[in-house]
């Protein structure tokens, strides 16, 4: 619920804060295209995470695949997607705002999850923490695959469908951009 509230807050900010650069400016286009790319990476990364945890989250400690290189890969990819959404506005400032808003939310969630995992898995979780880099810093040299993997297609498909909703921000921001450019949508401040 908090995530949806933050999304509404961010959209309200976008409504009143157009980019400094005109939509045809190369930097504006670079930011938008980079944002779409980050959203796509987030979508693919979240789907990959579901291949490894599919339906077993909260019942097992995952130490393979993306979980062998990063403690919180689902949230890592979600934060990348948040920055991507901000970049899709064509504004560096709004990219930082989006990443910071959702990064703070995911950080709070991670703290809660770490507490729960420490109590549920004890020494095994402590060993995991010593082996895998801190929260958001993946080290791909540590990648390891399990002997057997049992992905659940329905969960992966649901994750892709839910994450694909992030892509809806792109046409929505184009509509807002048109409103600002045509003068039909007032703004308070312009952001680089």
C-alpha positions in Angstrom: 0.0 0.0 0.0 2.8 2.4 0.8 4.4 1.7 -2.6 1.2 2.8 -4.3 1.0 5.9 -2.1 4.6 6.8 -3.1 3.8 6.2 -6.7 0.9 8.7 -6.4 3.2 11.2 -4.7 5.8 10.8 -7.4 3.2 11.2 -10.2 1.9 14.4 -8.5 5.5 15.7 -8.5 5.8 14.9 -12.2 2.6 16.7 -12.9 4.0 20.0 -11.7 7.7 19.5 -12.5 8.6 19.3 -16.2 12.1 18.7 -17.4 14.4 21.7 -18.1 15.2 20.2 -21.5 12.8 20.2 -24.4 11.5 16.8 -25.4 13.6 16.9 -28.6 16.8 17.8 -26.7 19.4 14.9 -27.0 19.9 14.7 -23.2 16.1 14.5 -22.6 15.9 11.7 -25.2 18.9 9.9 -23.7 17.4 10.0 -20.2 14.0 8.7 -21.5 15.6 5.9 -23.5 17.9 5.0 -20.6 14.9 5.0 -18.3 13.1 2.5 -20.5 16.2 0.3 -20.6 16.4 0.3 -16.8 12.8 -0.6 -16.5 13.3 -3.5 -18.9 16.4 -4.6 -16.9 14.3 -4.4 -13.7 11.5 -6.5 -15.2 13.9 -9.2 -16.4 15.8 -9.2 -13.1 12.7 -9.6 -11.1 11.6 -12.4 -13.3 15.0 -14.1 -12.9 14.7 -13.8 -9.1 11.3 -15.5 -9.2 12.9 -18.4 -11.1 14.9 -19.1 -8.0 12.4 -18.3 -5.2 9.1 -19.1 -7.0 6.6 -19.6 -4.2 9.0 -20.5 -1.5 9.8 -17.0 -0.2 9.6 -16.8 3.6 9.9 -20.6 3.9 13.6 -21.1 2.8 16.8 -19.2 2.8 17.9 -18.6 -0.8 21.6 -18.6 -1.5 21.8 -19.4 -5.2 21.4 -17.6 -8.5 20.8 -13.8 -8.0 20.8 -14.5 -4.2 24.4 -15.7 -4.4 25.6 -12.3 -5.7 23.3 -9.9 -3.9 21.4 -10.1 -0.6 18.3 -8.4 -1.9 18.1 -8.8 -5.7 14.3 -8.3 -5.9 14.7 -5.0 -4.3 17.9 -4.2 -6.1 16.0 -4.6 -9.4 13.0 -2.7 -8.1 15.2 0.3 -7.2 16.8 0.1 -10.7 13.2 0.3 -12.1 12.4 3.2 -9.8 15.4 5.2 -11.2 14.3 4.1 -14.7 10.8 5.5 -14.1 12.3 8.8 -13.0 14.6 8.9 -16.0 11.6 8.3 -18.3 10.5 11.8 -17.3 13.6 13.2 -19.0 14.8 14.7 -15.8 17.9 13.7 -13.7 16.3 15.4 -10.7 13.1 13.3 -11.0 15.2 10.2 -11.4 16.9 10.9 -8.1 13.6 11.7 -6.4 12.0 8.4 -7.7 15.1 6.3 -6.7 15.3 7.9 -3.3 11.6 7.6 -2.5 11.4 3.9 -3.4 14.9 3.2 -2.2 13.9 4.4 1.3 10.8 2.2 1.2 12.8 -0.9 0.1 15.5 -0.2 2.7 12.8 -0.2 5.5 11.4 -3.5 4.1 14.9 -5.1 3.9 15.6 -4.1 7.6 12.4 -5.9 8.6 13.2 -8.9 6.5 16.7 -9.2 7.8 15.5 -9.3 11.3 12.9 -12.0 10.5 15.5 -14.0 8.5 18.1 -13.8 11.3 15.5 -15.3 13.7 14.2 -17.9 11.3 17.5 -19.2 10.0 20.1 -18.3 12.7 23.7 -19.3 12.0 22.9 -20.3 8.4 21.7 -16.7 7.7 24.8 -15.4 9.5 27.0 -17.4 7.2 25.1 -16.1 4.2 25.6 -12.5 5.4 29.4 -13.0 5.7 29.6 -14.6 2.2 27.3 -12.2 0.1 28.1 -8.5 -0.3 26.1 -5.8 1.6 22.5 -5.2 0.6 22.6 -3.5 -2.8 26.1 -4.3 -4.1 26.1 -7.4 -6.4 29.3 -9.3 -6.9 28.7 -11.4 -10.0 31.9 -13.4 -9.4 30.1 -15.1 -6.6 27.3 -16.5 -8.8 26.4 -20.1 -8.2 23.6 -22.3 -9.4 21.8 -24.9 -7.4 22.0 -28.6 -8.3 18.3 -28.5 -9.2 16.0 -25.7 -10.0 12.1 -25.9 -9.9 10.7 -22.6 -11.4 7.0 -22.0 -11.2 5.8 -20.6 -14.4 2.6 -19.0 -13.1 4.6 -17.0 -10.5 7.2 -15.9 -13.0 4.4 -14.8 -15.4 2.6 -12.9 -12.6 5.9 -11.2 -11.7 6.5 -10.2 -15.4 2.9 -8.9 -15.7 3.1 -6.9 -12.4 6.5 -5.5 -13.3 5.5 -4.7 -16.8 3.1 -2.2 -15.3 6.2 0.0 -14.7 6.3 0.4 -18.5 3.0 2.2 -18.4 4.8 5.1 -16.8 6.4 5.9 -20.2 3.3 6.8 -22.2 1.8 8.4 -19.1 4.8 10.7 -18.8 4.6 11.4 -22.5 1.0 12.6 -22.0 2.1 14.8 -19.1 5.0 16.1 -21.2 2.6 17.0 -24.0 0.4 18.8 -21.4 3.3 20.9 -20.2 4.5 21.7 -23.8 1.1 22.7 -24.9 0.5 24.9 -21.9 -2.6 22.9 -20.8 -0.8 21.6 -17.7 0.5 24.2 -15.4 3.8 23.6 -13.5 5.4 24.9 -10.4 9.1 24.4 -11.0 11.3 23.0 -13.8 13.8 20.3 -13.0 17.1 19.5 -14.8 
